């Protein structure tokens, strides 16, 4: 019979065995990423999403308390709250020092967090600020400053007029977009991901999904929320933590291997599949039904591309976002041509339009050669009129 281990409990909610091992007692699992948290936690230490408390009620929020007209840092006048969740809230504000320029202010609370949660939240918040501060791209918001006030961190950035792609899809019939619109958004996403992947070292976004994409009324997109983005580290076997959003995160993001740019290609494929079909990948992770897009035969090529992008084996995915962008642009061009010159129905996907017959080759005709006389010294060709004078240089040329 094995002897019983003496157990104690530390202040973070862990049971401590006599041998010194820490065992999480009655952990609170995050519905978003599955991470185990201490029972008293309000937010997931891994992804920042609010946790469900006992009885199914959401944990008490400690952010989003700034009211209309509140003056922050004697500079930013709060206009309204535009978002709330995870470790903080987002406000729309007027920058009084720059002619009431509209800005977005992201707030992170430092209250009601355990020491471990506070470290995780602060690191994530600072990481986003530092990453964005060094980036300049039309599809990324600009960062103006970060500061602390009354126990909370604040990050000031561009205010983007629009809505998340997730909210936009909710309003669409079938929760999907027209193919042409989806392709336009996908090409923009490729361009910003390509920019991130070309940094030295490359930046892996790791959380591409409709909820992290802002869409303006003019169909311009912005990539937001760099909370779990990271630099690629050559030689590292796997990520230090499993982070990402269920359904959009590639298999390697679950701690099996280090995430590479191909993890973003997987998330892009999952997002594009959702835009085309209305199917939410978070409901059936790693399972993507056939698209069966009606219309132009080139759409079969689009379906093949998307299914390659969501391959479980990262080596079977396209080699780079640039390659994906080029193929999407070619497909979009073919669709545009098909609208102006529609093809007959019932043609196979491999159909190629007939090529015009080759132009006949011009046969070279031999011009009659002038007859030489006994006193002929030179023959001048190429003149269309009479030659009235001839001169020779001293060198005979």
C-alpha positions as a printed NumPy array, in Angstrom:
array([[   0.   ,    0.   ,    0.   ],
       [   1.438,    3.35 ,   -1.063],
       [   1.763,    6.013,    1.612],
       [  -0.511,    9.03 ,    1.316],
       [   1.034,   12.303,    0.156],
       [   0.555,   15.293,    2.37 ],
       [  -1.113,   18.066,    0.428],
       [  -1.387,   21.783,    1.037],
       [  -2.792,   24.676,   -0.956],
       [  -1.018,   27.821,   -2.028],
       [  -2.659,   31.213,   -2.483],
       [  -3.04 ,   30.754,   -6.253],
       [  -5.361,   27.771,   -5.861],
       [  -2.806,   25.013,   -6.544],
       [  -2.605,   21.873,   -4.45 ],
       [   0.963,   21.199,   -3.37 ],
       [   1.976,   17.568,   -2.908],
       [   4.663,   16.564,   -0.415],
       [   7.112,   16.057,   -3.273],
       [   6.699,   19.675,   -4.297],
       [   4.553,   19.095,   -7.429],
       [   1.83 ,   21.622,   -8.145],
       [  -1.593,   20.283,   -9.1  ],
       [  -4.33 ,   22.684,  -10.214],
       [  -7.351,   22.09 ,   -7.99 ],
       [ -10.74 ,   22.268,   -9.762],
       [  -9.371,   24.223,  -12.742],
       [ -11.542,   26.624,  -14.711],
       [ -11.186,   25.796,  -18.406],
       [ -11.35 ,   28.529,  -21.017],
       [ -14.101,   28.023,  -23.613],
       [ -12.052,   29.918,  -26.206],
       [  -8.655,   28.164,  -26.086],
       [  -9.078,   25.323,  -23.56 ],
       [  -6.354,   26.482,  -21.157],
       [  -6.673,   25.516,  -17.48 ],
       [  -6.967,   28.481,  -15.11 ],
       [  -7.146,   28.793,  -11.322],
       [ -10.729,   28.628,   -9.966],
       [ -10.839,   32.31 ,   -8.951],
       [  -9.559,   33.626,  -12.311],
       [ -11.693,   36.178,  -14.128],
       [  -9.851,   35.968,  -17.439],
       [  -7.921,   33.231,  -19.238],
       [  -4.185,   33.719,  -18.66 ],
       [  -3.451,   32.329,  -22.163],
       [  -5.847,   34.165,  -24.503],
       [  -7.379,   36.876,  -22.299],
       [ -11.018,   35.904,  -22.845],
       [ -13.423,   36.229,  -19.881],
       [ -14.036,   32.98 ,  -18.006],
       [ -17.383,   31.581,  -16.947],
       [ -17.785,   31.693,  -13.171],
       [ -19.676,   29.179,  -11.054],
       [ -23.316,   28.881,  -12.098],
       [ -22.562,   29.902,  -15.69 ],
       [ -22.449,   33.65 ,  -14.987],
       [ -19.689,   35.652,  -16.581],
       [ -16.986,   36.92 ,  -14.283],
       [ -17.297,   40.519,  -13.114],
       [ -15.766,   42.985,  -15.543],
       [ -13.314,   45.537,  -14.168],
       [ -12.786,   47.576,  -17.334],
       [ -14.937,   49.718,  -19.562],
       [ -15.781,   52.149,  -16.755],
       [ -14.79 ,   55.383,  -18.526],
       [ -17.87 ,   57.488,  -19.291],
       [ -18.7  ,   60.011,  -21.997],
       [ -16.681,   63.251,  -21.784],
       [ -14.148,   61.769,  -19.36 ],
       [ -10.762,   63.429,  -19.914],
       [  -7.903,   60.952,  -19.987],
       [  -4.338,   62.197,  -19.476],
       [  -5.653,   65.77 ,  -19.885],
       [  -5.639,   65.107,  -23.621],
       [  -8.131,   62.448,  -24.741],
       [ -11.873,   63.111,  -24.36 ],
       [ -13.884,   59.872,  -24.288],
       [ -16.701,   59.841,  -26.856],
       [ -18.022,   56.309,  -26.494],
       [ -17.111,   52.715,  -25.726],
       [ -16.844,   50.676,  -28.922],
       [ -15.743,   47.29 ,  -27.592],
       [ -15.226,   45.244,  -24.446],
       [ -13.834,   41.82 ,  -23.608],
       [ -10.771,   39.875,  -22.592],
       [  -8.472,   41.98 ,  -20.463],
       [  -9.886,   45.365,  -21.404],
       [ -12.082,   47.711,  -23.388],
       [ -11.788,   49.965,  -26.43 ],
       [ -12.982,   53.565,  -26.569],
       [ -13.47 ,   56.126,  -29.296],
       [ -11.925,   59.416,  -28.19 ],
       [ -11.   ,   62.895,  -29.439],
       [  -7.351,   63.983,  -29.271],
       [  -7.556,   67.59 ,  -28.031],
       [  -3.924,   68.326,  -28.925],
       [  -4.484,   67.509,  -32.604],
       [  -7.694,   69.284,  -33.492],
       [ -10.033,   66.675,  -31.984],
       [  -8.583,   63.96 ,  -34.191],
       [ -10.51 ,   60.742,  -33.566],
       [  -8.46 ,   57.93 ,  -32.04 ],
       [  -9.103,   54.513,  -30.547],
       [  -7.899,   53.897,  -26.995],
       [  -7.407,   50.328,  -25.851],
       [  -7.615,   49.83 ,  -22.093],
       [  -6.162,   46.969,  -20.078],
       [  -7.236,   46.563,  -16.49 ],
       [  -4.696,   45.606,  -13.843],
       [  -7.31 ,   44.986,  -11.151],
       [  -8.614,   41.598,   -9.949],
       [  -5.782,   39.704,  -11.655],
       [  -3.507,   37.214,  -10.011],
       [   0.241,   37.931,  -10.234],
       [   0.584,   35.368,  -13.027],
       [  -2.4  ,   36.764,  -14.932],
       [  -1.087,   40.296,  -14.53 ],
       [   2.288,   39.334,  -15.981],
       [   0.647,   37.538,  -18.917],
       [  -1.743,   40.412,  -19.61 ],
       [   0.92 ,   43.113,  -19.367],
       [   3.336,   41.229,  -21.606],
       [   0.631,   40.673,  -24.202],
       [  -0.386,   44.337,  -24.09 ],
       [   3.182,   45.618,  -24.395],
       [   3.944,   43.097,  -27.137],
       [   1.106,   44.44 ,  -29.24 ],
       [   2.269,   48.034,  -28.719],
       [   5.901,   47.288,  -29.57 ],
       [   5.054,   45.202,  -32.626],
       [   2.673,   47.776,  -34.097],
       [   4.968,   50.719,  -33.287],
       [   7.576,   49.389,  -35.694],
       [   5.166,   48.594,  -38.538],
       [   3.846,   50.792,  -41.329],
       [   1.311,   49.346,  -43.759],
       [  -2.005,   50.531,  -45.258],
       [  -3.8  ,   47.567,  -43.647],
       [  -2.43 ,   48.127,  -40.109],
       [  -3.511,   50.782,  -37.581],
       [  -0.87 ,   53.293,  -36.482],
       [   0.221,   53.518,  -32.843],
       [   0.54 ,   56.965,  -31.232],
       [   1.471,   56.256,  -27.61 ],
       [   1.005,   54.022,  -24.571],
       [   0.713,   55.069,  -20.926],
       [  -0.699,   54.058,  -17.545],
       [  -3.413,   55.817,  -15.568],
       [  -5.14 ,   54.764,  -12.339],
       [  -3.768,   51.206,  -12.461],
       [  -4.594,   50.558,  -16.113],
       [  -2.545,   50.447,  -19.301],
       [  -3.723,   52.43 ,  -22.325],
       [  -2.732,   52.164,  -25.976],
       [  -3.67 ,   54.982,  -28.392],
       [  -4.03 ,   54.107,  -32.076],
       [  -5.924,   54.957,  -35.259],
       [  -9.685,   54.938,  -34.977],
       [ -11.077,   52.784,  -37.785],
       [ -14.566,   53.639,  -38.973],
       [ -16.392,   50.406,  -39.698],
       [ -17.132,   47.047,  -38.133],
       [ -15.422,   43.72 ,  -37.654],
       [ -15.775,   41.238,  -40.459],
       [ -17.433,   38.926,  -37.923],
       [ -20.202,   41.474,  -37.264],
       [ -20.544,   42.143,  -40.993],
       [ -21.05 ,   38.446,  -41.737],
       [ -23.848,   38.253,  -39.17 ],
       [ -25.85 ,   40.724,  -41.27 ],
       [ -25.289,   38.95 ,  -44.578],
       [ -27.708,   36.377,  -46.052],
       [ -26.305,   32.953,  -45.229],
       [ -23.514,   34.714,  -43.265],
       [ -21.328,   34.733,  -46.38 ],
       [ -20.059,   37.164,  -49.004],
       [ -20.147,   37.284,  -52.791],
       [ -17.12 ,   35.538,  -54.275],
       [ -15.699,   38.734,  -55.766],
       [ -15.924,   40.575,  -52.419],
       [ -14.357,   37.65 ,  -50.546],
       [ -11.483,   37.563,  -53.042],
       [ -10.924,   41.308,  -52.673],
       [ -10.701,   40.958,  -48.877],
       [  -8.477,   37.866,  -49.141],
       [  -5.999,   39.654,  -51.426],
       [  -5.739,   42.538,  -48.932],
       [  -5.138,   40.057,  -46.111],
       [  -2.43 ,   38.398,  -48.188],
       [  -0.702,   41.73 ,  -48.709],
       [  -0.547,   42.607,  -45.008],
       [   0.464,   39.066,  -43.983],
       [   3.144,   39.089,  -46.669],
       [   4.449,   42.341,  -45.193],
       [   4.564,   40.815,  -41.69 ],
       [   6.254,   37.641,  -42.89 ],
       [   8.937,   39.664,  -44.697],
       [  10.052,   41.369,  -41.476],
       [  13.351,   40.285,  -39.956],
       [  12.652,   38.174,  -38.009],
       [   9.259,   37.281,  -39.535],
       [   6.147,   38.19 ,  -37.531],
       [   3.535,   35.425,  -37.245],
       [   0.091,   36.875,  -36.529],
       [  -1.322,   33.556,  -35.169],
       [  -4.886,   34.794,  -34.625],
       [  -6.332,   35.614,  -38.036],
       [ -10.133,   35.381,  -37.952],
       [ -13.127,   37.588,  -38.886],
       [ -13.262,   39.004,  -35.341],
       [  -9.743,   40.451,  -35.752],
       [ -10.394,   42.064,  -39.125],
       [ -11.92 ,   45.538,  -39.389],
       [ -13.893,   46.346,  -42.543],
       [ -14.54 ,   49.964,  -43.55 ],
       [ -17.552,   51.103,  -45.619],
       [ -15.174,   51.264,  -48.615],
       [ -14.213,   47.566,  -48.224],
       [ -10.746,   48.418,  -46.936],
       [  -9.572,   46.021,  -44.237],
       [  -7.352,   46.463,  -41.185],
       [  -5.724,   43.693,  -39.191],
       [  -6.233,   44.323,  -35.463],
       [  -5.336,   42.697,  -32.12 ],
       [  -1.656,   41.698,  -32.139],
       [  -1.94 ,   40.328,  -28.593],
       [  -0.534,   36.868,  -29.411],
       [   1.548,   37.703,  -32.48 ],
       [   5.156,   36.593,  -32.155],
       [   8.491,   36.617,  -33.934],
       [   9.552,   33.402,  -35.628],
       [  12.536,   31.887,  -33.804],
       [  14.744,   29.701,  -36.037],
       [  15.711,   26.431,  -34.388],
       [  12.95 ,   26.444,  -31.758],
       [  11.156,   23.089,  -31.675],
       [   7.724,   24.344,  -30.607],
       [   5.853,   27.318,  -29.171],
       [   6.061,   27.919,  -25.438],
       [   2.257,   28.014,  -25.13 ],
       [  -0.72 ,   26.853,  -27.147],
       [  -2.439,   30.029,  -28.317],
       [  -4.979,   30.796,  -30.999],
       [  -8.69 ,   30.651,  -31.77 ],
       [ -10.383,   27.274,  -32.138],
       [ -11.227,   26.508,  -35.745],
       [  -8.829,   29.083,  -37.17 ],
       [  -5.609,   28.028,  -35.398],
       [  -3.412,   25.556,  -37.283],
       [  -2.678,   22.186,  -35.621],
       [   0.911,   23.215,  -34.869],
       [  -0.384,   26.059,  -32.667],
       [  -1.525,   23.507,  -30.097],
       [   2.019,   23.025,  -28.819],
       [   2.976,   20.303,  -31.297],
       [   5.505,   22.406,  -33.23 ],
       [   6.679,   25.97 ,  -33.693],
       [   4.314,   28.14 ,  -35.688],
       [   5.679,   29.377,  -39.009],
       [   4.164,   31.686,  -41.65 ],
       [   2.217,   28.646,  -42.875],
       [   0.137,   28.795,  -39.687],
       [  -1.184,   32.147,  -40.913],
       [  -1.874,   30.536,  -44.313],
       [  -4.048,   27.938,  -42.545],
       [  -6.007,   30.663,  -40.712],
       [  -6.384,   32.609,  -43.951],
       [  -7.762,   29.499,  -45.649],
       [ -10.21 ,   28.892,  -42.787],
       [ -11.345,   32.523,  -42.946],
       [ -11.72 ,   32.48 ,  -46.736],
       [ -13.684,   29.218,  -46.526],
       [ -16.065,   30.873,  -44.033],
       [ -16.481,   33.957,  -46.244],
       [ -17.434,   31.721,  -49.189],
       [ -19.704,   29.221,  -47.424],
       [ -20.963,   30.804,  -44.193],
       [ -19.616,   27.778,  -42.288],
       [ -18.113,   28.714,  -38.906],
       [ -14.9  ,   26.645,  -38.501],
       [ -15.031,   26.934,  -34.708],
       [ -18.056,   24.593,  -34.711],
       [ -16.142,   21.732,  -36.395],
       [ -12.39 ,   22.369,  -35.993],
       [ -10.133,   20.9  ,  -38.708],
       [ -13.158,   19.845,  -40.79 ],
       [ -13.996,   21.9  ,  -43.862],
       [ -16.922,   20.814,  -46.083],
       [ -16.559,   21.078,  -49.858],
       [ -17.286,   24.555,  -51.171],
       [ -19.157,   23.566,  -54.383],
       [ -19.106,   27.099,  -55.75 ],
       [ -21.438,   27.452,  -58.749],
       [ -20.589,   29.584,  -61.741],
       [ -17.324,   30.054,  -63.592],
       [ -15.148,   26.915,  -64.018],
       [ -12.207,   28.802,  -62.444],
       [ -13.959,   28.489,  -59.058],
       [ -12.926,   24.822,  -58.965],
       [  -9.349,   26.067,  -58.887],
       [ -10.271,   28.393,  -56.01 ],
       [ -11.723,   25.485,  -54.023],
       [  -8.555,   23.446,  -54.584],
       [  -6.438,   26.362,  -53.346],
       [  -8.5  ,   26.814,  -50.16 ],
       [  -8.391,   23.105,  -49.339],
       [  -4.591,   23.133,  -49.754],
       [  -4.366,   26.099,  -47.394],
       [  -6.17 ,   24.199,  -44.589],
       [  -4.106,   21.016,  -44.901],
       [  -3.274,   19.5  ,  -41.505],
       [   0.313,   18.921,  -42.678],
       [   1.923,   22.348,  -42.965],
       [   4.302,   21.061,  -45.665],
       [   1.319,   20.449,  -47.97 ],
       [   0.133,   24.043,  -47.741],
       [   1.249,   26.731,  -50.217],
       [   4.845,   27.74 ,  -49.636],
       [   4.124,   31.405,  -48.925],
       [   1.396,   34.021,  -48.664],
       [   2.86 ,   35.625,  -51.789],
       [   2.091,   32.45 ,  -53.761],
       [  -1.481,   32.471,  -52.406],
       [  -1.912,   36.133,  -53.344],
       [  -0.725,   35.564,  -56.907],
       [  -3.123,   32.676,  -57.41 ],
       [  -6.052,   34.598,  -55.909],
       [  -5.336,   37.546,  -58.184],
       [  -5.26 ,   35.274,  -61.237],
       [  -8.603,   33.738,  -60.234],
       [ -10.12 ,   37.196,  -59.663],
       [  -8.93 ,   38.3  ,  -63.11 ],
       [ -10.466,   35.231,  -64.774],
       [ -13.763,   35.912,  -62.996],
       [ -13.739,   39.496,  -64.213],
       [ -13.074,   38.362,  -67.793],
       [ -15.835,   35.781,  -67.445],
       [ -18.326,   38.524,  -66.537],
       [ -17.614,   40.474,  -69.697],
       [ -17.221,   37.378,  -71.901],
       [ -19.291,   34.614,  -70.268],
       [ -18.485,   31.013,  -71.177],
       [ -21.181,   28.528,  -72.256],
       [ -22.691,   26.461,  -69.427],
       [ -21.576,   22.887,  -68.843],
       [ -17.904,   23.354,  -69.662],
       [ -15.413,   21.26 ,  -67.647],
       [ -13.158,   23.042,  -65.096],
       [ -10.145,   22.438,  -67.339],
       [ -11.752,   24.159,  -70.326],
       [  -9.516,   26.589,  -72.17 ],
       [ -11.002,   29.066,  -74.653],
       [ -10.001,   28.459,  -78.296],
       [  -6.904,   30.276,  -79.395],
       [  -6.947,   32.412,  -82.564],
       [  -5.329,   30.772,  -85.61 ],
       [  -1.676,   31.667,  -86.116],
       [  -0.933,   34.431,  -88.551],
       [   0.463,   33.259,  -91.912],
       [   4.197,   33.609,  -92.224],
       [   5.322,   36.167,  -94.729],
       [   7.519,   34.671,  -97.389],
       [  10.594,   36.602,  -98.312],
       [  10.668,   37.644, -101.995],
       [  13.949,   37.945, -103.84 ],
       [  14.385,   41.361, -105.382],
       [  15.858,   41.441, -108.877],
       [  19.558,   42.215, -108.808],
       [  20.891,   44.964, -111.085],
       [  22.997,   43.867, -114.046],
       [  26.647,   44.91 , -113.76 ],
       [  28.607,   46.417, -116.649],
       [  32.299,   46.107, -117.478],
       [  33.002,   49.517, -116.006],
       [  30.882,   48.982, -112.83 ],
       [  32.807,   49.811, -109.654],
       [  30.105,   50.172, -106.99 ],
       [  26.388,   49.442, -106.698],
       [  24.343,   51.655, -104.35 ],
       [  21.179,   49.988, -103.018],
       [  18.292,   51.395, -101.018],
       [  17.83 ,   54.685, -102.797],
       [  14.374,   55.623, -104.02 ],
       [  15.493,   58.474, -106.266],
       [  18.222,   59.157, -108.761],
       [  21.807,   59.467, -107.442],
       [  23.326,   62.664, -108.851],
       [  26.664,   62.762, -107.009],
       [  29.053,   60.367, -105.324],
       [  32.001,   61.2  , -103.1  ],
       [  34.818,   59.063, -101.729],
       [  36.839,   59.709,  -98.595],
       [  40.619,   59.595,  -98.69 ],
       [  40.432,   56.246,  -96.881],
       [  38.334,   54.758,  -99.65 ],
       [  35.053,   54.568,  -97.712]])
